[in-house]
Amino acid sequence: MRRVFLVVVLLSASLPLAAEEEVAAQDQLVAEIVRMLESRVSESIIDRWLETSSRRPGPLNSEDLIALTRAGASEGLVERLLDLAAAPIEVEAPLAQPADVGGPPPREPDAESPISPASTAGVPQEAATRADRITAHVSVEYHTASVEEEERPWDLFIYLDGAFLARVPPNKKDPVRFAQPLTPGHHRLVATQERHRSRSGKKRRWSHEARVSPAPLDFELTDGAEVKIEIVFRQRFFERPGSGPLNLTIMRGYEELQRLESVGEPPGLWPLLCEEIEANYVGEDKLPLAARQDLKRCVRWPDLWPEALAGGGRGAVREHLEQFDFAPPPANEIQSSR
């Protein structure tokens, strides 16, 4: 009997353990580090790579920590990534507005315009007469490096002067093209990556995630002929230090008015948008710990815009986007249909 028991114990010990549930890192940088660890790249090399690339992860969640632990990351490496994720990200200050030089007062909106402010809370407002408008032929491209690895890839949203301008799903083959009337003067474009998911239940609600490029795209337009504006988001798998994914080109005929290349930081370093975090917990008494931590590092919508271009609040913009289930057409198509 004793021998039989010993054989059973030995056989049980030799059986393979049940496979652990596979957990994939959610943060792109963490996923790259996990692959390096699994390929036996030493932590000293990984530390040096982090230092020279100036890359930082976003807020780490439980899946990121589990994936790092299973890949053999030391406690020191995990703590360094947590410290990098917690470090504040500076958002470029808005450009100073030119001083008043005694010119004519700003014009009132065109009284004959069929577009009322109440009906276009989330789209750019037209503050000049038709004769003052400049037609901008806008093209937006969106090329990501990691869409295949993400269960829920990010959409690219472009905002103009505090209002929605365009949305592009990831790796769309053709650019999104449309014509947008603009007024002469200073303008600001801000890029975000957003994920909005419909929740099930009696009352339909949405969960929201949005991260914001800390580098806005500012440009000036003078009176003249129509212009061509090209916005290209092109993400490389391995980002170079100080090299972001955003590119902007503005042309008037054959004259190049402005060119900005490789602007900003890798999307994994973009700060979250505070208002979208808070929108997920409306009506709840207490925020989860993770949300409270995110609110310490996020940026607020009004801080992205110079005061003169602030437009409506983020809540009004979100309500506008929800009318289209967060997949709206370009802003000018919305204006034309009203």
N, C-alpha and C positions, 0 to 999 in steps of 0.2 A: 504493500500500500504506500509505503514511504517512497519507493522508487517511482511509482506511478505519479505521485504528487510532484516529485522533482522534475520528471519529464514534462509535465504540464506547465510548470513554472518556466522551464527553459524554452519551451515552444512559444509561450506567451511573450517572453522577452525578445524572441527573434522575429516576431511579427512586426511589420512596419507600422509606425504610428499613423493615426488618421491624418490625412493632409489638412494643414491649417488653411483656413479661409484666406484666399488671396486678397490682399489689400494693396491698392495702388495709390501712390502719392498723388495728391490733387494739385499741388503747386508745381509749376513747370521746372523751376530751379531745383527743388527737392527731388523731382523725378530724375533730373540729369545726375544729381549727386548719387542717388540710389543706383543708377546704371554704372557709374564709375566705381562705386564700392563693390558691386557684383562682378565687375571686371578686374577687381583687385588693384585699383588705383589707390595708392597710399593716401592716408589722411593729410600728411604733410604737403603732398602735391595738391590735394583738394583745397587746403587752406591757402596755399600760394595762388591757386587759380581764383579763388574768391577775392583775394586781395588785389590781384592785378586786373580782374575784370570789372570790379566795382559793382558787381551784381548783388542784389538782396532779394530774399524771398518775401512773399506776402505773408499775412498771418497764417501760422501753421495750425492745422486742425489735427484731430486724432489720427486720421488716415496717414498724414504725413509723418507723424511721430512713429506710428507702428511700422511703416515702410522703412524708415531710417533704421529702427532697431533691428528689424529682421535682416537688413542688408549688412549689419555689423557695425553701424556707426557708433563711435565712442560717445560717452556722455559729454565730453568736451566739445565735440563737433556739433552735437544736438544743441547744446547751450549756446554755442556761437551763432547758429542759425536762428535760434529764438531771440538772441540779442539783436541780430541784424534785422529781423522782422519787426522788432519793437522800436527800432530807431526811427525818429521822426523824419518825414520826407518833406523837403521844402518845396512849396509851390511858388513859382515865379510871381513876383508882385505885378499887379496891373501897371501898364504904362501910364505915366503921368499925362493928364489931359492938357492940351495947349491952353495957355492963358487967354482970357477974353481980350480981344484987341479992338473992341468997340464996333464990331460988325453988326449987321442987322440981326434982330432977334430971330430965333428958330421959328420955322413955319409950322402952322397947325396942320394936322393931318388933312388930307384931301376930303372935303365934306361930301364929294360925290362918289367916293370910293364905296363899292358895294361890300367891302370887307369891314366888319365892325370889330372893335377890340374884344368884345365879349365872345365872339365866335372863333377867334384865332388866338386864344391864350397861349398856345404852345408853338406857334409859328411866327417867323419874323414879321414885325409890324412895318408898314410902309408910311414913313413920316414926311414924305415930300410929294409934290405934284407929279403927274405923269411925265411932264417935260423934264424933270430933274432926275428921273430914274436912269440907271445904267443897266443894261441887260448883261447878266453874267451867265455864260454857258459853263455849267459846273459838271465836273466829272469826278467820281469817287471810286477808288479801287481799294480792295481789302484782301490782303494775302497774309495768312498766318502760317506759323511753322509747326503748330502743335494741335491742330483741330482734330486729327485722327486719334490723338491720345486722350482727348477730353470727352467725357460722357455727355457733357452739356457745353458745347462750344459757345464762345462769346460772339454777339453781334456787335458791329461797329456802328456807333451813333455819332453824327456830327451836329454840333449846335452852333448857330450864328447869333451873336449879340444876345445871348441868353435865351434863345428860342430854338426849337427843333428845326433842323435843315434836311437831314438825310439819314437813312439807315441802310446798312449793307450786311447781308448774312455772310458767314465766313466762307472765304475762297470762292466767291461768286465768279464765274468765268468771265463775264463781261462787266465793264464798269457801269455804275448807275449814273445816268446822264439826264440833266434837266436844265431848264433856263430859270434863273432867279433874278428878279429886279432888285437892284441895290441903289442906295443913295450915295452921293459923293461924301467922303469923310473917312473916319477911322472905323474899322470893323475888327471883330475878334472871332476866330473859330476855335472851338474846344472839342477834342475827340474823347469819347468814352467807349469802354467795352461794357456791355450790359447783358444780363440774363434775367428774363421775366418768365415765371412759370405759374400757370393757373393751378390753384388749389381746388380740390374737390370739396364739396359740402353744400349745405342748403343755400348759403349765401356765397356767391362766387367771390373769391379773393385771390390775390396774386402774391407770390413771393418775389422779392426784388434783389438783384445784385448789380452794382455799378462801380466801376473803377475809372479814374479820371487821369488823363495825361497831365502831368504837372507842368508841361510846356505848351502854353496857348500859341496859336498861330495868328499874329496880328498883321494887318495890312491896311494901306491907305488907298482910296480911290479918288481920282480927280475927275472933273467933268471931261467928257469925251465919248468916244465910240465904245461899243460893247467890248467886253473882256472875256477871256477864257481862264477859268480857275480849275486847276487839276490838283486833287488831294489824293495822295497815295499812301496807304498803310502797307508797308512791306517788312515783315518780321523775319529775321534770320534765326536759324536754329541755335547757333552760337553767336551771341551778341558781342560786338566789340565795345570796349570801354567808351562811354560817352556817345554811343551811337544808338539813337532811337529809331522807331519804325516810321515816323511821320515825315512826309515830304509835301511841299506846297510850291506850285508854280502858277504865276499869274502873267498872262500875255495879253497885249493889246495889238492885234495885227501881228507883225513880226517883232515888235518891241517887247522885251522881257521886263515887266514891271517889278517882279519880285520872285526870288527863288530861295526856299529854305529846304535843306536836305538833312536827313537822319536826325530829326529833332526829337528831344525828349529822352526818356528812359525806357528800357524793356517793359512791356505791359505787366509783368509780374511784380514790378516795383511801383506801379501806379497806385496812389492812395484810393481807398474806398470813398464813396459819396455818403456823407452822414445821413442825409434825408432818406436814402433808400434803406439804410439799416433801420431807422426809426419806423419807416412805413410798414415793416414786417411785424411790428409789435403794437400796432394801434389798439387801444382798449385794454392792454394788459397792464397789470399792476407793477410788475417788475421785469426788467430785461435780464436775459440769461447772461452769465459771466462773459461768454465769448463776445456777445454784442456790446457789453459795456467796455470790454477791452478794445474792440474795433472803433468805438466812438472816441477813444482817446487819440487815435491816429488818423482819423478820416478828415476830409475837407468838406466845407459847406458850399452850397451852390452860390450864394451871393459873393463869396470870396473869389470866385473864378472870373468875375466880370468887373470892369471899370463901372463906376456908379452910373455913368451916362448910358451904358449898354446893358444894365442889369436885367431889363425886361421883367417878366413875371417871375414868381417864385417857382421852385422845383415842383411843388405840389400841383400847380396849374399845368406845368409841362407834363407831369406824369398822368394827370387826368386826360389830357389831350391824347397822349400815346395810348392810353387804355381804350379809347374809342375804337382803335384799330387793332386791338389785342397785341399791342406793342410791336406791330409789324406795319408801320405807316408808310405810305408813298412819300416821295420828296415833298417838301413844304409847298412849293409853288403849285404842284398838282392839287393839293388840298385847297389852296386859295382859289384856284381856277374853278373848282367844282362847287364853290359856294356862292 
